[in-house]
Amino acid sequence: MNVAYEKTIGGNIRKIREDAKMTQELLATKLQLAGCDITRSAIAKIEVGQRHIYPDEIKLIKEILNTSFDKIFYGLE
């Protein structure tokens, strides 16, 4: 995958998470409770584009942060 695109997606997720007043730890916990095996460290790496993000993770992040795929992928409202 394109590294620049991964950084963009990660940055978008970070902004959405921060706007929701949610910590990386809380997001990781909610993802774990939803059945996703992920750590706070993995969330941090996703947000800076150092780790690939999987489709099931994107779907759950979308649901937990109550956002849209357009906002995650393109930063659109």
C-alpha positions as CSV (number, residue, x, y, z in Angstrom):
1,M,0.0,0.0,0.0
2,N,1.0,3.6,-0.6
3,V,2.8,4.9,2.5
4,A,1.6,8.5,2.0
5,Y,-2.0,7.2,1.8
6,E,-1.6,5.2,5.0
7,K,-0.3,8.3,6.8
8,T,-3.3,10.2,5.5
9,I,-5.7,7.6,6.8
10,G,-3.9,7.4,10.1
11,G,-3.9,11.1,10.5
12,N,-7.7,11.2,9.7
13,I,-8.3,8.5,12.3
14,R,-6.3,10.4,14.9
15,K,-8.2,13.7,14.2
16,I,-11.6,11.9,14.4
17,R,-10.5,10.2,17.7
18,E,-9.3,13.4,19.2
19,D,-12.4,15.3,18.2
20,A,-14.4,12.5,19.9
21,K,-12.3,13.2,23.1
22,M,-11.1,9.5,23.1
23,T,-7.7,8.3,24.1
24,Q,-5.8,5.7,22.1
25,E,-6.1,3.4,25.1
26,L,-9.9,3.8,25.2
27,L,-10.2,3.2,21.5
28,A,-8.0,0.1,21.7
29,T,-10.2,-1.2,24.6
30,K,-13.4,-0.6,22.7
31,L,-11.9,-2.4,19.7
32,Q,-10.9,-5.3,21.9
33,L,-14.3,-5.6,23.4
34,A,-15.7,-5.7,19.9
35,G,-13.5,-8.7,19.1
36,C,-10.5,-7.0,17.5
37,D,-7.1,-8.0,18.8
38,I,-5.3,-4.7,18.9
39,T,-3.2,-2.7,21.3
40,R,-2.8,1.0,22.1
41,S,0.6,0.8,20.6
42,A,-0.9,-0.5,17.3
43,I,-3.4,2.4,17.3
44,A,-0.4,4.8,17.7
45,K,1.4,3.1,14.8
46,I,-1.7,3.3,12.6
47,E,-2.2,7.0,13.3
48,V,1.4,7.8,12.1
49,G,1.3,5.4,9.1
50,Q,3.7,2.8,10.5
51,R,1.3,-0.1,10.6
52,H,-1.2,-1.4,8.0
53,I,-4.8,-1.1,9.0
54,Y,-7.1,-4.1,8.2
55,P,-10.6,-3.8,6.8
56,D,-12.2,-5.2,9.9
57,E,-10.4,-2.6,12.0
58,I,-11.5,0.2,9.7
59,K,-15.1,-1.0,10.0
60,L,-15.0,-1.2,13.8
61,I,-13.2,2.2,14.1
62,K,-15.9,3.7,11.9
63,E,-18.6,2.3,14.2
64,I,-16.9,3.1,17.5
65,L,-16.0,6.7,16.5
66,N,-19.5,7.2,14.9
67,T,-18.0,8.5,11.7
68,S,-18.1,7.8,7.9
69,F,-15.7,6.0,5.6
70,D,-15.4,9.2,3.6
71,K,-14.1,11.0,6.7
72,I,-11.6,8.1,7.5
73,F,-10.3,7.8,3.9
74,Y,-10.6,11.4,2.7
75,G,-11.1,13.6,5.7
76,L,-14.5,14.6,4.3
77,E,-17.5,15.5,6.5
